[in-house]
Amino acid sequence: MSFSVTQFCSKTDARCGILKTDHGEILTPTFMPVGTQGTVKSLNQMQLADEVEAQIILGNTYHLYLRPGLEILESMGGLHRFINWSRPMLTDSGGYQVYSLSARRKISEEGVQFSSHIDGSRHSFTPERAIEIQRIIGADIIMAFDECTPYPCDKEYARKSLDLTHRWLDRCLKYFDQSGSLYGHEQVLVPIVQGSVYSDLRRQSAEQIAALDLDISAIGGLSVGEPSEILYDITGQVCGILPKKGARYLMGVGTPADLLHCISLGIDMFDCVLPTRNARHGLIYTSKGLVNIKNRKWADSKEAIDDGSEIPLLQKHSKAYLRHLITSKEMLGAQLATLQNLSFYTKLMREARKMIRENRFNSWREEMLAVVTTRL
């Protein structure tokens, strides 16, 4: 596992890089589709690889732990083999689900006790257990166990939460060093910068994580309701502290505009459920702007879903047909819309890499911001 920066862009902190894993290389900047339960909703793995051209996908530790469960995953040889995905994979630690299940969990120094959203059964995640579970799942990139604070968040609570996250990180690192990969490929553990929206706490966290000098560092606890200006400000501050030679992963972000802004701040990796979730609700990202396909104006539109798409299927089917499928709740509607949104995101990242290499990222970003913020 290694990361190297291959190109910087003048007048910005945008850069291209290569993240090497045992399951293949990842060109950055990159967007990672979210496959919560071992599947990116609506698409199969061949579509993800051949049409979306996803370089890496995510799995969710909390959900995979509950089902299919660790015994099945280990007997199958890990998540890669279970879902037949030969490219790199990342798993979160379950920390965000702890955040989102506030009514079902109790946090202590030892870890988190929580009730399953499926059957109410009681479970416990500790930093050690989170790493053990991710060893069994077998992703190439695994995340440290942390607490994600809500927005808004009292500063004193944010401080105590950050201190707890750092103590948990020490335990994650110790357990990771004492354990090993189960399936013959290397795994890398990624620490997460927290600190809510407070600059001094973010600086403290970033400095502590930068001192570890790891291949990848993550920024968490953003895109939880704070204004975009705060998201960009905190991201820029943290990127200024994290090592330039390491990859930077901004968790849970976000819109195409967010991606473009944060690439210019030095972010290399993104993930978000937005493109897949929006697809299922009829919000489509196209080369000309954002389309709410449920609107009556598209009912008889002969326009292609996206005539700027490189996928023939999305050029052949009309917006009218997609609207019919979505409003009728047909499964093909979710599939076509998800295919469109994820391929748009990966194409955006591919173009960003090209523009950085050609030192034209700044002007191109302004052009693309006008497109991705336009509602048709």
C-alpha positions in Angstrom: 0.0 0.0 0.0 1.5 3.3 -1.0 0.4 6.8 -2.2 2.4 9.2 -4.4 1.5 12.6 -5.8 2.2 12.7 -9.5 1.1 16.2 -10.4 0.4 19.5 -8.7 -1.7 22.3 -10.3 -0.5 25.9 -10.1 -2.5 28.6 -8.2 -4.4 25.8 -6.3 -3.7 22.9 -4.0 -5.3 20.4 -6.5 -3.2 17.4 -7.3 -3.2 14.1 -9.0 -1.9 10.9 -7.3 -1.7 7.1 -7.4 -2.8 5.0 -4.5 -1.5 1.5 -4.9 -3.2 -1.5 -3.3 -3.0 -5.3 -3.7 -6.3 -5.1 -5.6 -5.1 -2.5 -8.1 -4.2 1.2 -8.5 -6.5 4.1 -7.8 -6.0 7.3 -9.7 -6.8 10.4 -7.6 -8.8 12.6 -7.2 -11.4 9.8 -7.1 -15.1 9.3 -6.0 -16.0 6.1 -4.3 -19.6 4.7 -4.7 -21.1 3.6 -1.5 -22.0 -0.1 -1.3 -23.5 -0.2 2.1 -24.5 -3.8 2.4 -22.2 -5.3 -0.2 -24.0 -3.7 -3.1 -24.2 -0.3 -4.7 -28.0 0.0 -4.8 -29.5 -0.7 -8.2 -26.3 -1.7 -10.0 -24.4 -5.0 -10.3 -20.6 -5.3 -10.1 -20.1 -5.6 -13.9 -21.9 -2.3 -14.4 -19.8 -0.6 -11.7 -16.6 -1.8 -13.2 -17.3 -1.6 -17.0 -19.8 1.3 -17.3 -19.4 3.5 -14.2 -15.6 2.6 -14.2 -15.5 2.8 -10.4 -12.0 2.3 -9.2 -13.0 1.5 -5.6 -16.2 1.0 -3.7 -17.2 1.2 0.0 -18.8 -1.3 2.4 -20.4 -0.5 5.7 -19.0 -2.2 8.8 -22.2 -1.8 10.9 -24.5 -3.2 8.3 -22.3 -6.0 7.2 -21.7 -7.0 10.8 -25.4 -7.4 11.3 -26.0 -9.2 8.0 -24.9 -11.3 6.4 -22.7 -11.5 9.5 -19.0 -12.2 10.2 -19.2 -16.0 10.1 -20.6 -16.0 6.6 -18.2 -13.3 5.4 -15.2 -15.2 6.8 -16.3 -18.5 5.3 -16.7 -16.9 1.9 -13.1 -15.5 2.1 -14.1 -11.9 2.8 -16.2 -9.3 1.1 -14.2 -9.1 -2.1 -15.0 -12.8 -2.9 -18.5 -12.7 -1.4 -19.7 -10.0 -3.8 -17.2 -10.9 -6.7 -15.4 -7.5 -6.7 -11.7 -7.7 -7.7 -10.9 -4.0 -7.3 -10.0 -2.1 -4.2 -12.5 -1.6 -1.4 -12.8 0.6 1.7 -14.9 0.0 4.8 -15.9 2.6 7.4 -15.6 1.7 11.1 -19.2 1.9 12.2 -18.6 5.3 13.8 -21.0 7.2 11.6 -23.8 4.7 12.2 -23.2 5.2 15.9 -23.7 8.9 15.3 -26.9 8.3 13.2 -28.4 5.9 15.8 -28.3 8.3 18.7 -31.5 7.0 20.2 -30.2 3.4 20.1 -26.7 3.7 21.5 -24.7 4.5 24.6 -21.1 5.8 24.4 -18.5 5.1 27.1 -14.7 5.1 27.3 -14.7 1.4 26.4 -16.7 1.8 23.2 -20.3 1.9 22.1 -23.3 -0.3 23.0 -26.1 -0.2 20.6 -29.4 -1.8 19.6 -29.7 -3.3 16.1 -32.1 -1.4 13.9 -33.2 -4.8 12.5 -34.4 -6.8 15.6 -33.4 -4.7 18.6 -30.7 -7.1 19.7 -27.8 -5.6 21.8 -24.3 -5.3 20.5 -21.0 -3.6 21.4 -18.3 -2.0 19.3 -15.0 -1.2 20.8 -12.0 0.2 18.9 -10.5 -3.3 19.0 -13.7 -4.9 17.8 -14.1 -2.4 15.0 -10.7 -3.3 13.6 -11.3 -7.1 14.1 -14.6 -6.8 12.2 -12.9 -5.0 9.4 -10.1 -7.6 9.3 -12.8 -10.2 8.7 -14.6 -8.1 6.1 -11.2 -7.7 4.4 -11.3 -4.3 2.7 -8.0 -2.9 1.5 -8.6 0.4 3.4 -10.1 0.3 6.8 -11.1 3.2 9.1 -10.3 3.9 12.8 -13.2 3.9 15.2 -14.3 7.4 16.1 -17.2 9.5 17.3 -18.8 11.7 14.7 -20.2 14.8 16.4 -23.5 16.4 15.2 -24.0 20.0 14.0 -24.4 22.2 15.8 -22.3 20.9 18.6 -21.3 22.5 21.9 -17.5 23.1 22.0 -17.0 21.4 25.3 -18.7 18.3 24.0 -16.7 18.5 20.8 -13.5 18.7 22.9 -14.4 15.7 25.0 -15.5 13.7 21.9 -12.2 14.6 20.2 -10.1 13.4 23.1 -12.1 10.2 23.2 -11.6 9.7 19.5 -7.9 10.1 19.8 -7.7 7.6 22.7 -9.8 5.2 20.6 -7.3 5.8 17.7 -4.4 4.7 19.9 -6.2 1.5 20.7 -7.1 0.9 17.0 -3.5 1.4 16.0 -2.3 -1.0 18.7 -4.8 -3.7 17.8 -4.1 -3.3 14.1 -0.4 -3.7 14.6 -1.0 -6.9 16.7 -3.4 -8.5 14.2 -3.0 -9.4 10.5 -4.9 -9.6 7.2 -6.9 -12.8 6.9 -6.9 -13.2 3.1 -3.4 -12.6 1.9 -3.6 -8.9 0.9 -2.4 -5.9 2.7 -4.7 -3.6 4.6 -4.1 0.0 5.7 -5.6 1.7 8.7 -6.8 5.3 8.3 -7.1 7.8 11.2 -9.9 10.4 11.1 -9.5 14.1 11.9 -12.5 15.3 14.1 -13.2 18.5 16.0 -16.6 19.6 14.8 -16.5 23.2 13.4 -13.9 24.5 15.8 -10.6 25.5 14.2 -8.4 24.9 17.3 -9.8 21.5 17.8 -9.4 20.6 14.1 -5.8 21.9 14.2 -5.1 19.8 17.3 -6.5 16.7 15.7 -4.9 17.2 12.3 -1.5 17.8 13.9 -1.7 14.6 16.0 -2.7 12.6 13.0 -0.1 14.2 10.7 2.6 13.1 13.2 1.7 9.5 12.5 2.9 10.0 8.9 0.5 7.4 7.4 -0.3 6.8 3.7 -3.9 8.0 4.1 -5.6 10.4 6.5 -9.3 11.1 6.6 -11.4 14.1 7.6 -14.7 13.2 9.3 -17.5 15.0 11.0 -18.3 17.3 8.1 -21.3 17.3 5.7 -23.5 16.8 8.7 -25.6 19.9 8.2 -23.1 22.8 8.5 -23.0 25.5 5.8 -20.8 24.9 2.7 -18.6 27.8 3.7 -17.7 26.1 7.0 -17.1 22.8 5.2 -14.7 24.4 2.8 -13.0 26.5 5.5 -12.4 23.5 7.8 -11.3 21.3 4.9 -8.7 23.9 3.8 -7.3 24.3 7.3 -6.9 20.6 7.8 -5.4 20.0 4.4 -2.8 22.6 5.2 -1.7 20.5 8.2 -1.9 16.9 6.9 1.2 15.6 5.1 1.4 16.5 1.4 2.8 13.1 0.6 -0.2 11.3 2.0 -3.7 10.8 0.5 -6.5 12.9 2.0 -10.0 11.4 2.2 -12.9 13.7 2.9 -15.7 11.4 4.3 -19.3 11.7 3.2 -18.9 14.6 0.7 -20.9 15.4 -1.4 -22.4 17.4 -4.2 -20.5 17.9 -7.5 -19.8 21.5 -6.4 -18.4 20.2 -3.1 -16.1 17.9 -4.9 -14.8 20.6 -7.2 -14.2 23.0 -4.4 -12.5 20.5 -2.2 -10.2 19.1 -4.9 -8.8 22.6 -5.2 -8.1 22.5 -1.4 -6.1 19.3 -1.8 -8.6 16.4 -1.2 -7.9 13.2 -3.1 -10.7 10.8 -2.1 -14.5 11.3 -1.7 -17.5 9.1 -0.9 -21.2 10.0 -0.6 -24.6 8.3 -0.9 -25.9 11.4 -2.6 -25.7 10.3 -6.3 -27.3 7.0 -5.6 -30.0 8.3 -3.2 -30.9 11.2 -5.5 -31.1 8.8 -8.4 -33.8 6.7 -6.7 -35.7 9.9 -6.0 -35.5 11.2 -9.6 -32.7 13.8 -9.3 -30.4 13.3 -12.2 -26.9 14.9 -12.8 -26.3 15.5 -16.5 -23.7 17.2 -18.6 -26.0 20.2 -18.9 -27.2 20.5 -15.3 -29.4 18.9 -12.7 -32.7 17.4 -13.8 -35.7 16.6 -11.5 -37.1 13.9 -13.8 -40.4 13.8 -12.0 -41.3 17.3 -13.2 -44.1 17.4 -15.8 -41.9 19.2 -18.3 -40.0 15.9 -19.0 -43.2 13.8 -19.6 -42.9 14.0 -23.4 -39.3 14.9 -23.7 -37.5 13.0 -26.5 -34.1 14.2 -25.2 -31.7 11.5 -24.2 -31.2 10.9 -20.5 -27.8 12.5 -21.1 -26.5 13.0 -24.7 -23.1 13.9 -23.2 -22.8 10.5 -21.6 -20.3 7.9 -22.8 -22.6 5.1 -22.0 -24.8 4.2 -25.1 -27.8 3.1 -22.9 -28.0 6.6 -21.5 -28.0 8.1 -24.9 -30.6 5.8 -26.4 -33.3 6.2 -23.7 -35.3 9.4 -23.4 -36.0 11.6 -20.4 -39.7 10.8 -21.0 -39.1 7.1 -20.6 -36.9 7.6 -17.5 -39.6 9.8 -16.0 -42.2 7.1 -16.7 -40.0 4.4 -15.0 -39.3 6.6 -11.9 -42.9 7.7 -11.4 -44.1 4.1 -11.9 -41.5 2.9 -9.4 -40.1 0.4 -11.9 -36.7 -1.0 -10.9 -35.2 -0.1 -14.3 -35.8 3.5 -13.5 -33.6 3.4 -10.4 -31.0 1.4 -12.4 -30.8 3.9 -15.3 -30.8 6.9 -12.9 -28.1 5.5 -10.7 -26.0 4.5 -13.7 -26.3 8.1 -15.0 -25.4 9.7 -11.6 -22.5 7.5 -10.8 -21.0 7.7 -14.3 -21.4 11.5 -14.1 -19.4 11.6 -10.9 -16.6 9.3 -12.1 -16.4 11.2 -15.4 -16.2 14.5 -13.4 -13.2 13.0 -11.4 -11.6 11.7 -14.6 -11.9 15.2 -16.2 -10.5 16.8 -13.0 -7.4 14.6 -13.2 -6.9 15.5 -16.8 -7.3 19.3 -16.1 -4.8 19.1 -13.2 -2.3 17.3 -15.4 -2.7 20.0 -18.1 -2.6 22.8 -15.4 -6.1 24.0 -16.5 -8.1 23.0 -13.4 -9.0 26.5 -12.2 -10.7 27.7 -15.3 -12.3 24.3 -16.0 -13.6 24.2 -12.4 -15.4 27.6 -12.9 -17.0 26.3 -16.0 -18.1 23.1 -14.4 -19.5 24.9 -11.3 -21.8 26.8 -13.6 -23.0 23.4 -15.0 -23.4 21.4 -11.8 -25.3 24.2 -10.1 -27.8 24.7 -12.9 -31.3 23.3 -12.6 -32.8 22.5 -15.9 
